[in-house]
Amino acid sequence: MAQPNPHNTYLPGYKEVGHHEWRTAENSAPYLLPTLQSLAETNPSLTLLDVGAGSGTITTSLAKYIPQGHITAIDLSPDILSRAASHAASVNATNITFQPASVYELAQTFGPAAFDVVHAHQVLCHLDAPVQALAQMLAVVKPGGVVAVREIDMRVWSFHPFSETMRAWVEVQKATHAAAGGSNEAGPSLVAWAMRAGARREDVKASMGTWLYATEEERRVWGTSFRDRIVGGEMRKKALELGIATEAELDRMGEEWQRWMETEDACCGTLHGEILIRKPK
């Protein structure tokens, strides 16, 4: 009989994934691409594990860089993996396998040293045991291989136009994220987490990147997601449960996101920590 999962669940859920599907290797994993291309030059048959692949747009764009290699994409949700597989088929990405799996059971699922590259994007920030998960990622990467992780710093949101309602939304976002078991400081914590997971400091390369949402399409995708979360999603339920905002305040936040979407010169920027861990041979 399967043991119950002792860890926290993914609060946002998979209902609103439009903003996930904006993500590509180019806008969400640029720190990895030069290393991935270099590895592929010496080993065209690279194997890559994409952890928490979601609806698969980063996965399929990574696949372009290793056309003779193979990607195994995992997530806890079979439904979102089905969506990812459909997306891969729509862009003729044939070198990807999708399967349900837990980041906490990678060594058990795949065995040690199974992949040349292990990648995760915005996964550890949602976990209550990120070091344990990162240790599993290190366990399944081959000696000489690379673990690549990118995570947001939830404390840093840069808006135009800015308002006190948006400031209040940031505080609700942080509070509900932390209450669900996630980390608001994941991005700048990555080096420390890697070392606690067993990596040597000299094997960890750190950087920081950003996202900017400014075009009409970007505002629509991101604004719709955050509006819907605060108007009727799990984030709203958690905020009310915690007593950190009233129904009326949350409704005003949703209205503010709608105004932001409709403002032609609006933009929003976020900050992300990134690490590449080279496993010693």
SULVENUR-V650196 format. One record per residue. N is the residue number from 1. SS is DSSP state (hx for helix, st for strand, lp for the rest). Layout:
n=<N:N>
ss=<SS:SS>
This chain:
n=<1:2:3:4:5:6:7:8:9:10:11:12:13:14:15:16:17:18:19:20:21:22:23:24:25:26:27:28:29:30:31:32:33:34:35:36:37:38:39:40:41:42:43:44:45:46:47:48:49:50:51:52:53:54:55:56:57:58:59:60:61:62:63:64:65:66:67:68:69:70:71:72:73:74:75:76:77:78:79:80:81:82:83:84:85:86:87:88:89:90:91:92:93:94:95:96:97:98:99:100:101:102:103:104:105:106:107:108:109:110:111:112:113:114:115:116:117:118:119:120:121:122:123:124:125:126:127:128:129:130:131:132:133:134:135:136:137:138:139:140:141:142:143:144:145:146:147:148:149:150:151:152:153:154:155:156:157:158:159:160:161:162:163:164:165:166:167:168:169:170:171:172:173:174:175:176:177:178:179:180:181:182:183:184:185:186:187:188:189:190:191:192:193:194:195:196:197:198:199:200:201:202:203:204:205:206:207:208:209:210:211:212:213:214:215:216:217:218:219:220:221:222:223:224:225:226:227:228:229:230:231:232:233:234:235:236:237:238:239:240:241:242:243:244:245:246:247:248:249:250:251:252:253:254:255:256:257:258:259:260:261:262:263:264:265:266:267:268:269:270:271:272:273:274:275:276:277:278:279:280:281>
ss=<lp:lp:lp:lp:lp:lp:lp:lp:lp:lp:lp:lp:lp:lp:lp:lp:lp:lp:lp:hx:hx:hx:lp:lp:hx:hx:hx:hx:lp:hx:hx:hx:hx:hx:hx:hx:hx:hx:hx:hx:hx:hx:lp:lp:lp:lp:st:st:st:st:st:lp:lp:lp:lp:lp:hx:hx:hx:hx:hx:hx:hx:hx:hx:hx:lp:lp:lp:st:st:st:st:st:st:lp:lp:hx:hx:hx:hx:hx:hx:hx:hx:hx:hx:hx:hx:hx:lp:lp:lp:lp:lp:st:st:st:st:st:lp:lp:hx:hx:hx:hx:hx:hx:hx:hx:lp:lp:lp:lp:st:st:st:st:st:st:st:lp:lp:hx:hx:hx:lp:lp:lp:hx:hx:hx:hx:hx:hx:hx:hx:hx:hx:hx:st:st:st:st:st:st:st:st:st:st:st:st:st:st:st:st:st:st:st:st:lp:lp:lp:hx:hx:hx:hx:hx:hx:hx:hx:hx:hx:hx:hx:hx:hx:hx:hx:lp:lp:lp:lp:lp:lp:hx:hx:hx:hx:hx:hx:hx:hx:hx:hx:hx:lp:lp:lp:lp:hx:hx:hx:st:st:st:st:st:st:st:st:st:st:lp:lp:hx:hx:hx:hx:hx:hx:hx:hx:hx:hx:hx:hx:hx:hx:hx:hx:hx:lp:hx:hx:hx:hx:hx:hx:hx:hx:hx:lp:lp:lp:lp:hx:hx:hx:hx:hx:hx:hx:hx:hx:hx:hx:hx:hx:hx:hx:hx:lp:lp:lp:lp:st:st:st:st:st:st:st:st:st:st:st:st:lp:lp:lp>
